[in-house]
């Protein structure tokens, strides 16, 4: 939720990028999952959950964007995106979070003038498990947005080279 450096965008505000990150996630979930993400009244502590999608950014903006949620949220996301039963979706939850993460990264970079064609995205990577922490070796800026997916916490984080 904090950023070591504040100069991230052309207008010089971390908050502008935080808003763009939140809006990109909300747009993807509305269109692809059919669910409106909300901002929780009482944010939880550090990012947690059993499923993390990661997409690297390279070019004019270098870094990594992650989406982290609970396993049950990933199953519901897969079910809604793919029109599958909960049992079938349980096998696709990780892939769905990877694809959502990719779409959020694409939506985010499209919102910044001049960045869409000058920033490449990697293939998504997905991490699953019960007890893990993620950290980036990138030294720079970190923006984290907590959202709520049908009452469950979800974190969208952007870490960029300073």
TAPEDA-V311246 format. One record per backbone hydrogen bond with DSSP energy under -0.5 kcal/mol. CO is the residue of the C=O (numbers start at 1). NH is the residue of the N-H. If there is no record, write none. Layout:
{{CO NH} {CO NH}}
//
This chain:
{{6 8} {9 12} {13 17} {14 18} {15 19} {16 20} {17 21} {18 22} {19 23} {20 24} {21 25} {22 26} {23 27} {24 28} {25 29} {26 30} {27 31} {28 32} {28 33} {29 33} {29 34} {29 35} {35 37} {38 40} {38 148} {41 43} {50 129} {51 69} {52 127} {53 67} {54 125} {55 65} {56 122} {57 63} {58 120} {62 161} {63 57} {64 159} {65 55} {66 157} {67 53} {68 155} {69 51} {70 74} {71 75} {72 76} {73 77} {74 78} {75 79} {76 80} {77 81} {78 82} {79 83} {79 84} {85 89} {86 90} {88 91} {89 92} {89 93} {92 96} {93 97} {94 98} {95 99} {96 100} {97 101} {98 102} {99 103} {100 104} {101 105} {102 106} {103 107} {104 108} {105 109} {106 110} {107 111} {108 111} {109 112} {111 113} {112 115} {112 116} {115 118} {115 119} {118 60} {120 58} {125 54} {127 52} {138 140} {139 162} {141 160} {143 158} {145 147} {145 156} {147 154} {148 38} {148 150} {149 152} {152 149} {154 147} {155 68} {156 145} {157 66} {158 143} {159 64} {160 141}}
//
